[in-house]
Amino acid sequence: MLRYLNIFHGEAPAWTIVRSARRAPPGGTGPRAALARIPYWVYTDPEVYQAEQERIFCGASWAYVALDAEIPNPGDFIRTYVGDKPVVVVRDLEGGISVLLNRCAHRGVEFCQAAHGNAREFMCPYHQWTYDLAGKLIGVPFRRGVKQQGGMPADFRLEEHGLTRLSVARRHGVVFASFAPDMPDLETYLGPAMVGYFDRVFDGRALKVLGYMRQRIGANWKLMFENIKDPYHASLLHVFLVTFGLFRADQPSAVEMDASGMHSVLVSKRGEQKATEGTAEMKSFRADLKLADARLLDPVREFTGDATVVMQTLWPNLIVQQQSNTLAMRQLVTRGPGAFDLMWTFFGYADEPEEMTQRRLRQANLMGPSGFVSVDDGEIMEFSQHGIDAFSRDAGVLEMGGRDVRNEAHMVTETAIRGFYQEYRRVMGF
């Protein structure tokens, strides 16, 4: 088994791996490493991944699972995940929402295989154990035996064998779930600053789902959170963002976090397609790049304030995207140390005119697995995973903007990534 030890050399700690006959918690028991150094084994080690499932995704966190608008009618359900654990989100006959572990209480079969649908009950295909929409066991074939043979023991009780129910929190049309039974309310969990940004998009208006995109990325899930919490890469990697002035370092911007550092927002105001003193070091800037259809970048103002981009990351699995008029939930589904699924749900408001819906759909061409912007991120995360896979003894450097965790009034910083790992190390015990 592996045991990880932190060995400090001044301000730049090195991480080494030693063999141990007994398993120690990942990270060992030594002093914490500086937040500006992230050991590569956190992206590659299977034991770390399993600990993340237990401590983060099945621990004390509110994980995003659905929008109310995806299950508007009694009996509507969708199949999704918390970490790598399959769950079913279902609206009951009274209009409430339950989140059920997609695992039969009998022999562990994943009873629901449909991505979405409508049902009055759930039946496991193996032995036909049947549950109501709240997860209560209501039927067991041959429970009394056949011709006075077999059957369940006399003390078998249906009420003792229901599906595992997760805790549920809802706010303005968004559904969260937790394996922990004693979670704080969602508002406390997010904190006042993050609630404010959340309510900026989810202001109580009914939502409508515009469509989905799905992609599997061959990289560790944390690299996705790092990517969204890393504003300064956008001015260097993304030709589209830099050239058309959508999101780059020479524009008004800010990075804000909650008190723990686990949630954050990147905020920016759109500029123009022109060279400035700030574009001198941006090799991706292309002054001559033109659009065949200018409507692709024809946003209208719809929110208070002058921000045109607000990207909110909510621990442990959600990115709320407002890029111009494109609104989307990006849900992370972990698939082992070296892969994750990125689940895009694009939405608008139920009462908006068709013109706005079409505007959102046009702008969505920037996003998704082949989007003009997001295609860069998917590829670069896989490059990152390839680069670190064979080098678990080494570490990444997170020193842009300093080595501490604080809000910033600019985007030339990695402070939000350091904030994420500040909470990550606390939860993981590193």
C-alpha positions in Angstrom: 0.0 0.0 0.0 1.1 3.6 -0.5 1.7 6.2 2.1 2.3 9.8 1.2 4.5 12.1 3.1 5.1 15.8 2.9 8.7 16.9 3.0 9.3 20.6 3.1 12.3 22.4 1.7 11.8 26.0 2.4 8.7 27.4 0.8 8.6 24.8 -2.0 7.6 21.4 -0.6 8.5 18.2 -2.4 6.3 15.2 -2.2 7.6 11.7 -2.0 5.9 8.2 -1.9 7.1 5.5 0.4 5.8 1.9 0.8 4.0 1.1 4.0 2.7 -2.2 5.2 -0.3 -0.4 6.7 -2.5 2.0 4.8 -2.3 5.6 6.0 -4.7 8.3 5.0 -3.7 9.9 1.7 -1.4 12.8 2.5 0.1 11.2 5.6 0.1 13.0 9.0 2.9 15.5 8.3 2.5 19.3 8.0 0.4 20.6 5.2 2.1 21.5 2.0 1.9 25.1 0.7 -1.2 25.7 -1.4 1.0 26.7 -4.3 2.2 23.1 -4.9 -0.2 20.4 -5.9 1.3 16.9 -6.0 0.5 15.0 -9.2 -0.6 11.8 -7.4 -3.9 13.5 -6.5 -4.8 13.2 -10.2 -3.7 9.6 -10.7 -3.8 7.4 -7.6 -6.8 5.0 -7.4 -6.8 5.1 -3.6 -7.1 8.9 -3.6 -9.9 8.6 -6.1 -11.8 6.2 -3.8 -11.2 8.4 -0.8 -12.7 11.4 -2.8 -15.8 9.4 -3.5 -16.2 8.7 0.3 -15.2 12.0 1.7 -16.3 14.5 -0.9 -19.1 13.1 -3.1 -20.6 10.8 -0.4 -19.7 13.2 2.4 -20.9 16.5 3.7 -21.6 18.3 0.4 -24.6 19.4 -1.7 -24.2 17.9 -5.2 -26.2 19.2 -8.1 -28.4 16.6 -9.7 -31.2 18.2 -11.8 -33.3 21.2 -12.7 -37.0 21.2 -11.7 -37.8 21.8 -15.3 -36.4 18.4 -16.3 -39.1 16.6 -14.3 -42.2 18.8 -14.4 -44.9 16.2 -14.0 -45.7 13.6 -11.3 -43.8 10.4 -12.1 -41.2 12.2 -14.2 -37.6 11.0 -13.5 -34.1 11.4 -14.8 -31.1 9.1 -14.2 -27.9 10.9 -13.1 -24.9 10.6 -10.7 -23.3 12.0 -7.6 -19.6 11.4 -8.1 -19.7 7.9 -9.7 -22.8 6.8 -7.7 -25.9 6.3 -9.9 -29.1 8.0 -8.6 -32.6 8.6 -9.9 -34.3 12.0 -9.4 -38.0 11.6 -9.4 -41.1 13.8 -8.8 -43.7 12.1 -6.7 -47.4 12.1 -7.1 -47.7 15.0 -4.6 -45.2 17.2 -6.5 -42.2 16.6 -4.2 -38.8 15.5 -5.4 -36.9 12.4 -4.2 -33.3 11.4 -5.0 -32.9 7.6 -4.8 -29.7 5.6 -5.0 -30.1 3.6 -8.2 -29.4 0.3 -6.5 -32.0 -2.4 -5.6 -32.1 -3.2 -1.9 -32.2 -6.9 -2.7 -29.0 -7.7 -4.6 -27.6 -4.3 -5.7 -28.9 -4.2 -9.3 -29.0 -0.8 -10.9 -32.7 -1.0 -11.4 -33.3 2.1 -13.6 -31.6 2.0 -17.0 -33.6 4.7 -18.9 -32.0 8.2 -19.1 -35.4 9.8 -18.4 -39.1 8.9 -18.5 -42.3 8.7 -16.5 -43.2 6.0 -14.1 -45.7 5.2 -11.3 -43.2 2.8 -9.7 -39.8 1.3 -10.1 -39.2 -2.4 -10.6 -35.9 -4.2 -10.5 -35.6 -6.4 -13.7 -33.7 -9.2 -11.9 -36.2 -10.4 -9.2 -39.0 -7.7 -9.7 -38.7 -6.1 -6.3 -40.9 -3.1 -6.8 -40.7 0.4 -5.1 -43.0 3.4 -5.1 -41.7 6.8 -6.2 -40.5 7.6 -2.7 -38.3 4.5 -2.6 -40.5 2.4 -0.4 -40.6 -1.4 -1.1 -44.1 -2.3 -2.1 -43.8 -5.7 -3.7 -41.6 -8.9 -3.5 -42.6 -11.8 -5.8 -42.8 -15.2 -4.1 -42.6 -13.5 -0.7 -45.0 -16.1 0.7 -43.4 -18.9 -1.4 -45.0 -21.1 -4.1 -47.2 -24.1 -3.1 -46.1 -23.7 0.5 -42.4 -23.9 -0.5 -39.8 -21.2 -0.1 -40.6 -17.6 0.5 -39.1 -15.0 2.7 -38.7 -15.5 6.5 -41.7 -14.7 8.6 -40.1 -11.7 10.1 -39.2 -10.1 6.7 -40.6 -6.5 6.6 -41.1 -4.5 3.4 -40.5 -1.3 5.3 -37.0 -2.4 6.3 -35.8 -2.8 2.7 -36.5 0.4 0.8 -34.2 2.3 -1.6 -31.5 4.5 -0.1 -32.9 8.1 -0.1 -30.5 11.1 -0.3 -31.1 14.4 1.4 -32.6 17.0 -1.0 -32.3 20.8 -1.2 -34.0 23.0 -3.8 -33.6 26.6 -4.7 -35.3 28.5 -7.5 -35.7 25.5 -9.8 -32.3 23.8 -9.0 -32.1 20.4 -7.2 -29.2 19.3 -5.0 -28.7 16.1 -3.1 -26.4 14.8 -0.4 -25.6 11.4 1.2 -25.1 13.2 4.5 -28.2 13.2 6.7 -27.4 16.4 8.6 -26.4 19.0 6.0 -26.8 22.7 6.6 -29.3 24.4 4.5 -28.2 25.3 0.9 -28.0 29.0 1.7 -25.6 28.4 4.6 -23.6 25.9 2.5 -23.1 28.4 -0.3 -22.6 31.5 1.8 -24.1 35.0 1.1 -21.8 36.0 -1.7 -22.3 32.8 -3.7 -26.1 32.9 -3.1 -26.1 36.3 -4.6 -24.4 35.2 -7.8 -26.6 32.0 -7.9 -29.8 34.1 -7.5 -28.6 36.4 -10.3 -29.4 33.6 -12.8 -31.9 31.6 -10.7 -34.1 34.5 -9.7 -37.3 32.5 -9.2 -38.5 32.5 -12.8 -39.6 29.2 -14.2 -36.8 27.6 -16.3 -37.0 25.7 -19.6 -34.5 23.2 -20.8 -33.1 24.0 -24.3 -30.9 20.9 -24.8 -28.0 18.7 -23.7 -24.5 18.0 -24.6 -22.4 15.2 -23.2 -18.7 14.5 -23.4 -16.2 12.2 -21.8 -12.8 13.8 -21.1 -9.7 11.7 -20.4 -8.6 13.7 -17.4 -9.1 13.8 -13.7 -12.2 15.6 -12.6 -10.3 18.2 -10.6 -8.6 19.5 -13.7 -12.1 20.7 -14.9 -12.6 22.7 -11.7 -9.1 24.1 -12.0 -9.8 25.1 -15.6 -12.9 27.1 -14.7 -11.2 28.6 -11.6 -8.2 29.6 -13.7 -9.1 32.9 -15.5 -5.6 33.7 -16.7 -5.4 30.8 -19.1 -8.3 32.2 -21.1 -6.2 35.1 -22.4 -3.5 32.7 -23.6 -5.3 29.5 -24.8 -8.6 30.6 -26.4 -8.2 32.3 -29.8 -11.9 33.0 -29.9 -12.2 34.6 -26.5 -9.1 36.7 -26.9 -9.7 37.8 -30.5 -13.4 38.9 -30.0 -12.7 40.4 -26.6 -15.1 38.1 -24.7 -12.9 37.3 -21.8 -9.3 38.4 -21.5 -6.9 39.8 -19.0 -7.0 43.5 -20.1 -10.7 43.8 -19.4 -12.5 44.6 -16.1 -12.7 41.4 -14.1 -12.8 39.8 -10.6 -12.4 36.5 -8.8 -14.5 36.0 -5.7 -14.9 33.1 -3.3 -16.9 32.0 -0.3 -15.2 32.0 3.1 -13.9 28.4 2.7 -12.6 28.8 -0.8 -14.6 25.8 -2.1 -17.0 27.9 -4.2 -16.0 30.8 -6.5 -17.0 33.0 -9.4 -15.0 34.5 -12.3 -16.5 37.7 -13.5 -15.6 39.7 -16.6 -16.9 42.5 -18.8 -16.7 42.1 -22.6 -14.2 44.3 -24.5 -13.6 45.0 -28.2 -11.8 43.2 -31.0 -8.8 45.3 -31.1 -5.1 45.2 -30.1 -4.2 46.8 -26.8 -1.1 47.0 -24.6 -2.5 43.9 -22.9 -2.7 41.8 -26.0 1.0 42.1 -26.7 1.7 38.8 -24.8 -1.4 37.1 -26.0 -0.2 34.9 -28.8 -3.7 33.8 -29.5 -4.9 37.2 -30.5 -6.0 37.4 -34.2 -6.9 40.9 -35.3 -8.0 39.7 -38.7 -10.4 36.9 -37.6 -14.0 37.4 -38.9 -17.3 35.8 -38.3 -19.4 34.5 -41.2 -22.5 35.2 -39.1 -22.1 38.2 -36.7 -25.2 37.1 -34.8 -23.1 34.5 -33.1 -21.7 37.4 -30.9 -24.7 39.6 -30.6 -25.6 39.5 -26.9 -28.2 41.6 -25.2 -28.1 42.7 -21.6 -30.4 40.7 -19.3 -28.9 40.8 -15.8 -28.1 43.6 -13.4 -24.6 45.0 -13.5 -22.2 45.2 -16.4 -20.7 41.7 -16.2 -21.0 39.7 -19.5 -19.4 36.5 -18.2 -20.0 34.9 -14.8 -18.7 31.4 -14.3 -19.6 30.0 -10.9 -18.1 26.8 -9.5 -20.0 25.1 -6.7 -18.3 22.3 -4.7 -18.3 19.4 -5.5 -19.7 19.0 -9.0 -21.3 22.0 -10.6 -20.4 24.9 -12.9 -23.1 27.5 -13.5 -22.3 29.2 -16.8 -23.4 32.6 -18.0 -21.4 33.5 -21.1 -23.2 36.4 -22.8 -26.8 35.0 -23.1 -25.8 31.3 -23.0 -26.9 29.7 -19.7 -25.9 26.2 -18.8 -25.3 23.8 -16.0 -22.1 21.8 -16.3 -22.3 18.7 -14.1 -19.1 16.7 -13.4 -19.5 12.9 -13.2 -16.3 11.1 -12.1 -15.2 8.0 -14.0 -12.1 7.0 -12.2 -8.8 8.8 -11.6 -8.2 9.6 -15.3 -11.7 10.4 -16.8 -14.9 12.3 -16.1 -18.1 13.0 -18.0 -19.0 16.7 -18.5 -22.8 16.9 -18.6 -24.1 20.2 -20.2 -27.7 21.2 -19.6 -28.6 24.4 -21.6 -31.6 26.4 -20.4 -33.5 29.6 -20.6 -36.6 31.0 -19.0 -40.1 29.7 -19.6 -41.6 33.1 -20.3 -38.9 34.5 -22.7 -39.6 35.3 -26.3 -38.5 32.8 -29.0 -36.0 35.4 -30.3 -34.1 35.1 -27.0 -34.2 31.3 -27.1 -32.7 31.4 -30.6 -30.0 33.8 -29.4 -29.1 31.4 -26.6 -28.9 28.5 -29.0 -26.7 30.4 -31.5 -24.3 31.4 -28.7 -24.1 27.8 -27.5 -21.9 27.1 -30.5 -19.0 28.4 -28.3 -19.6 25.6 -25.8 -19.7 21.8 -25.7 -17.2 19.2 -27.0 -16.9 20.9 -30.4 -17.6 24.5 -29.3 -15.4 27.3 -30.6 -14.1 27.9 -27.0 -14.7 24.7 -25.0 -13.0 22.4 -27.5 -9.7 24.0 -26.4 -10.4 23.1 -22.7 -11.3 19.5 -23.4 -8.1 18.9 -25.3 -5.8 20.8 -22.9 -7.1 18.8 -19.9 -6.3 15.6 -21.7 -2.8 17.0 -22.5 -2.5 17.8 -18.8 -3.4 14.3 -17.7 -0.9 12.8 -20.2 1.8 15.0 -18.9 1.3 14.0 -15.2 0.4 10.4 -15.5 3.9 9.1 -15.2 5.2 11.6 -12.7 3.4 11.1 -9.4 6.5 12.3 -7.4 6.3 15.7 -9.0 4.0 18.7 -8.4 2.3 21.5 -10.2 3.0 25.2 -9.5 0.2 27.6 -8.5 1.9 30.9 -7.8 0.3 33.3 -10.3 -1.0 36.1 -8.1 0.8 34.9 -5.0 0.6 31.8 -2.8 -2.4 32.7 -0.6 -6.1 32.6 -1.0 -8.0 35.9 -1.4 -10.5 37.7 -3.7 -8.9 39.6 -6.6 -10.1 42.5 -8.8 -8.3 41.0 -11.9 -7.9 37.7 -13.6 -4.1 37.3 -13.7 -4.2 34.9 -10.7 -4.6 31.3 -9.6 -6.1 32.2 -6.3 -9.4 30.4 -6.8 -7.6 27.1 -7.5 -5.6 27.6 -4.3 -8.9 28.2 -2.6 -10.3 24.9 -4.0 -7.3 22.9 -2.7 -7.5 24.6 0.6 -10.9 23.0 1.1 -9.9 19.8 -0.7 -7.0 19.2 1.7 -9.2 19.9 4.7 -11.8 17.4 3.6 -9.3 14.8 2.4 -7.1 15.1 5.5 -4.0 16.0 3.6 
